[in-house]
Amino acid sequence: METNVGAKGNNRALADKKMAALNKKFHRQGVVNGLLSGFTFALYSTIVAIAASYEPLISAAGIFAAPFVCSGLNDFFSGLWLLIYNIKLGKTKELMRTLKTKSGQMLVLGFLIGGPLANGAYLMGIAMAGAYAIPISATCSLFGTLFAWIFFKDRPSKRVILGMILCVAGAGIIGYAKVDNAPNFTLGIICALIASMGWGLEGMFSSFGGSMLDSDVTVNLRQLISGLVILILVIPFLGEVKLLVDTIVAVTPALWLVVSGLGAVFGYLLWYKANCQAGVAVGMSLNVTYAFWGVLLGVLFLDQPLTVNIVVGSIVIVLGAIIVTTNPLDFFKKGDEA
């Protein structure tokens, strides 16, 4: 009898050890995916900016025209890439099935706010303020926390309030920067803040409606719905159908947007995987490093000047976003526990 009990104890200890090793590996993969999601977010944003530097987009009149054409095509191509991915996985039936659920319908509301509204404002920010609009948009975690406090009575802790203050301070530091080749810099920063608020609202709706749904499907719906609404409703309303057609006919900017759409696919899917593997807090914290990568890629490929305001503001926003979404000590605790 004692031998059997001892054997069971040894087996249980071995199983616990293997589970701990598996959890540690799973968490490590989540951290890698979170970092990669931050880089791919910044990469696709940079590619969109490159696409906008070609004719006819660069000569488009009005502040809305080129950003919304870029946003619509980027999201639509991203949705097509994801549709191909889901067809391969045999998940196409889940698309319509998800839309019929109350959770799915709640998500659609978030998609409309975070897609046409926030994405359009985000690209307007990049068009007017360059890559420096990217770290401003990283304050979305701040607004997500704020909206959850207002609508869901989810009162933030002192740590979260500190992080929120840092996000605002970082945005203010960047907002006071003066960039010679960006005459509408301040307006671009305002657009980036609007995008941040829109994504904050989308995050609130997503957390309320999407916790039990397949992320491959929900991201696919998000990108397709956003792209189609912009292309079918927003662009005709703005009277920019000709610009849309000319952009596609020009081929080169359209091809860049096909590539940016693929980058957006990786960005969103890696982000969702990181949230599942390492936890939402850690996933969000690692994802907002796109603020740093966005500025770096802008300096390297978009000839953006590197100023002290931009460097300091970006660092402050990233630190604030990390503090908003998680206790930095948790990174070390989870590593030890796993």
C-alpha positions, 0 to 999 in steps of 0.5 A: 500500500505504501509503495502505491502511495509513494508511486502516486506521489512521484507521478503527481510530482512529475506531472506537476513539473511537466505542467510547470515547464509547459506553462513556462514555455506557453508564457514565453511564447506569449511574450514573444508574440506580444513583442512581435505584434508591437513590431508588426503593428508599427510595420503595417502603419509605416507601409501605409504611410509609404503607400500614401507617398505615391500618386494619386494619394500624395496629391489628393485634396482635403485632409480626409481623402487619402487617409480614408482611401488608405484605411479602407483598402488596408482593412479590406485587404487585411480582411481578405487575407484573413478570409483566405486563412479561415477558409483554409482552417474551415471556419467560414461558417463561423463568420455568419454564426458569430454575427447572429449572436448577441456577443457578435453584434456587440462586437460589430458596434465596437468594429464600427467605432474602432474601424472606420472612425478610429482607423481613419483618424489614425491614418489622418494623424500619420498623414499630417503628423507623420510617424509621431502620431503612432505613440499618441495612439498608444494611449488607447489603453488609457481611454479603455480603462477610463471608459470601463470606469465610466460605463462599467463602474470598474474603478481603476487602482492608484497604479492605473491612475498613475499610468494614465497620467503618464500617458497624457504627459507623454502625449503632451510632450510629443504634442509640443514638438515642432516638426518642420515638414509637418505643417498640420502637426498639431491637427495630426496629433488631435486625430491620433487622440481621436483614434486612441479614444475610438480604439479605447471604446472598441476595446471596451465593447470587445471585452464585453462581447468577445471573450467567448468567441474565436479571435480568428473569426472576430478579427476577420469580421472586424477588418472586413466590416471596417474595410467595406463600410469605408469603401462602400459608404464613407468614400462615396459620401466624401466624393472620393470614388475617383481617388479610390479607383485611381489608386487601384489603377496606379497599382503601386500604392495598391500593392503597398496596401495589400502588403500593409493589410498582410502586416495588419493580419499578423499584428492582430493575430499575434496580439490575440495569441499573446493575450491568450498565452501570457494574459491580456495585461501582459499582451497589451503591455507588450503590444503598445511597444509599437509606439517605439517601433513606429517612431524608429521605422519612421526615422529609418524609412520615412525621413522623419526627424528624431527630436528629444520631444519625440524620444522622451514622449514615446518612452513616457507613453510606453511606460504609462501604457505598461503601468495602466495594463499591468503591474511591471512586477508581474512579469518577474512573478509569472516567470518565477511561478511558471 
